[in-house]
Amino acid sequence: MNIRYYLIFLSVILISLQGCVAVQSFPTAARSGDTISLSVGSAEGMTKANTTITYTPNSTGTPIPIATNNIRAIIPIYPDKRTSVWNTSVANGIDFSAGHGSWLTVLVIDLPVLPTGNGTLNIQTSATYSRLASSANDVPITLEILPGTGSPSTFSYDESGTQVGDLSTAEVLPHYLFKPDLSSTIFVPEWPLYGAIEMTISGSISGTESAIDSAIRVLLEDMEQNFDSHAQMDWSRNGNDIVINIISSVGRLNYYEARTSIFFTNNSISYSSTPTVTSRYFDSNGNIVSGPEIKVTFINN
């Protein structure tokens, strides 16, 4: 199956799950060696390093570890913004309760040799979830192991001849994440709506100026809430400082809409150490007002 068609199919799954943890794998039955996928909700920071999977046959009740090498990829799937799943209270609920956009995390797994019969997959991860959502740690996922021996999918596609698909290209690149501390109160946040939020990211970046300019990416998190706030982002770099401006022309910018990432498309370009961030919040009249601290985290898959 072409990677593109596979991801489109998973997007269809997202429309029905709306970011929740699926209680069944896809497909629901497979042979040892086959490739399956698990929809594990809207997990933040899930990586192969912080995630373990076991399979427990109903016949024995004894968990069988699935090696990290069998986790083919961990992929965030976003729906099209013109779909009903993006424009719903569920998507908006993920925004304000998790502080990030409505993605569905999908694990693609090549099954090891497992005993025939029914059983459950169990996930343990230190990734974080919305305060209103179930964690994959709490949900057993059913899977039937069929007789026979299967083989991992190559996700082959035709492009001037048959090519083997590479799911790693759909994984999130290493990045620096800048996000405000979430409000302690979900439904009535202690922070007001803003007209603008400014962040100054300071840190030494290795590489020539031309190489940095072509490799650097500054990304504002996509959220359903952006439609209501009319959020717009622009940024500029002056030496070691990157200034990010997020503006709401209608003065309805939520504090969590400041969530932004910086990454580089060239592996030879990087920060020499974790950058620092200072922030300023403005009301709709341009006055400086209080806002939450913005913290920086390096996420490396």
Secondary structure as the mmCIF struct_conf table of DSSP 4:
data_model
#
loop_
_struct_conf.conf_type_id
_struct_conf.id
_struct_conf.beg_label_comp_id
_struct_conf.beg_label_asym_id
_struct_conf.beg_label_seq_id
_struct_conf.end_label_comp_id
_struct_conf.end_label_asym_id
_struct_conf.end_label_seq_id
HELX_RH_AL_P HELX_RH_AL_P1 ILE A 3 LEU A 17
TURN_TY1_P TURN_TY1_P1 GLN A 18 GLY A 19
HELX_LH_PP_P HELX_LH_PP_P1 CYS A 20 CYS A 20
STRN STRN1 VAL A 21 VAL A 21
HELX_LH_PP_P HELX_LH_PP_P2 ALA A 22 ALA A 22
BEND BEND1 VAL A 23 VAL A 23
STRN STRN2 GLN A 24 SER A 32
TURN_TY1_P TURN_TY1_P2 GLY A 33 GLY A 33
STRN STRN3 THR A 35 SER A 39
STRN STRN4 VAL A 40 VAL A 40
BEND BEND2 SER A 42 SER A 42
STRN STRN5 GLU A 44 GLU A 44
BEND BEND3 GLY A 45 GLY A 45
BEND BEND4 LYS A 48 LYS A 48
TURN_TY1_P TURN_TY1_P3 ALA A 49 ASN A 50
STRN STRN6 THR A 51 PRO A 57
TURN_TY1_P TURN_TY1_P4 ASN A 58 THR A 60
STRN STRN7 ILE A 64 ILE A 66
HELX_RH_3T_P HELX_RH_3T_P1 THR A 68 ASN A 70
STRN STRN8 ILE A 71 ILE A 77
HELX_LH_PP_P HELX_LH_PP_P3 TYR A 78 ASP A 80
TURN_TY1_P TURN_TY1_P5 LYS A 81 ARG A 82
BEND BEND5 THR A 83 THR A 83
TURN_TY1_P TURN_TY1_P6 SER A 84 TRP A 86
BEND BEND6 ASN A 87 THR A 88
HELX_RH_AL_P HELX_RH_AL_P2 SER A 89 ALA A 98
BEND BEND7 GLY A 99 HIS A 100
STRN STRN9 LEU A 104 ASP A 110
BEND BEND8 VAL A 113 VAL A 113
BEND BEND9 THR A 116 THR A 116
STRN STRN10 GLY A 117 THR A 125
STRN STRN11 THR A 128 THR A 128
TURN_TY1_P TURN_TY1_P7 ARG A 131 LEU A 132
BEND BEND10 ALA A 133 ALA A 133
HELX_RH_3T_P HELX_RH_3T_P2 ALA A 136 ASP A 138
STRN STRN12 ILE A 141 THR A 149
STRN STRN13 TYR A 157 ASP A 158
BEND BEND11 GLU A 159 GLY A 161
STRN STRN14 THR A 162 GLN A 163
HELX_RH_3T_P HELX_RH_3T_P3 LEU A 167 ALA A 170
BEND BEND12 GLU A 171 GLU A 171
HELX_LH_PP_P HELX_LH_PP_P4 VAL A 172 PRO A 174
STRN STRN15 HIS A 175 PRO A 180
HELX_LH_PP_P HELX_LH_PP_P5 ASP A 181 SER A 183
BEND BEND13 SER A 184 SER A 184
BEND BEND14 ILE A 186 VAL A 188
BEND BEND15 GLU A 190 TRP A 191
STRN STRN16 TYR A 194 TYR A 194
BEND BEND16 GLY A 195 GLY A 195
STRN STRN17 ALA A 196 SER A 202
STRN STRN18 ILE A 205 SER A 206
BEND BEND17 GLY A 207 GLY A 207
HELX_RH_AL_P HELX_RH_AL_P3 GLU A 209 ALA A 215
STRN STRN19 ILE A 216 LEU A 220
HELX_LH_PP_P HELX_LH_PP_P6 GLU A 221 ASP A 222
TURN_TY1_P TURN_TY1_P8 GLU A 224 GLU A 224
HELX_RH_AL_P HELX_RH_AL_P4 GLN A 225 SER A 229
TURN_TY1_P TURN_TY1_P9 HIS A 230 HIS A 230
STRN STRN20 ALA A 231 ASN A 238
TURN_TY1_P TURN_TY1_P10 GLY A 239 ASN A 240
STRN STRN21 ASP A 241 SER A 248
TURN_TY1_P TURN_TY1_P11 SER A 249 VAL A 250
BEND BEND18 GLY A 251 GLY A 251
STRN STRN22 LEU A 253 LEU A 253
HELX_RH_3T_P HELX_RH_3T_P4 TYR A 255 ALA A 258
STRN STRN23 THR A 260 PHE A 264
BEND BEND19 THR A 265 ASN A 266
TURN_TY1_P TURN_TY1_P12 ASN A 267 SER A 268
STRN STRN24 SER A 270 TYR A 271
BEND BEND20 SER A 272 SER A 273
STRN STRN25 THR A 276 PHE A 282
TURN_TY1_P TURN_TY1_P13 SER A 284 ASN A 285
BEND BEND21 GLY A 286 GLY A 286
STRN STRN26 ILE A 288 VAL A 289
STRN STRN27 ILE A 294 ILE A 299
#
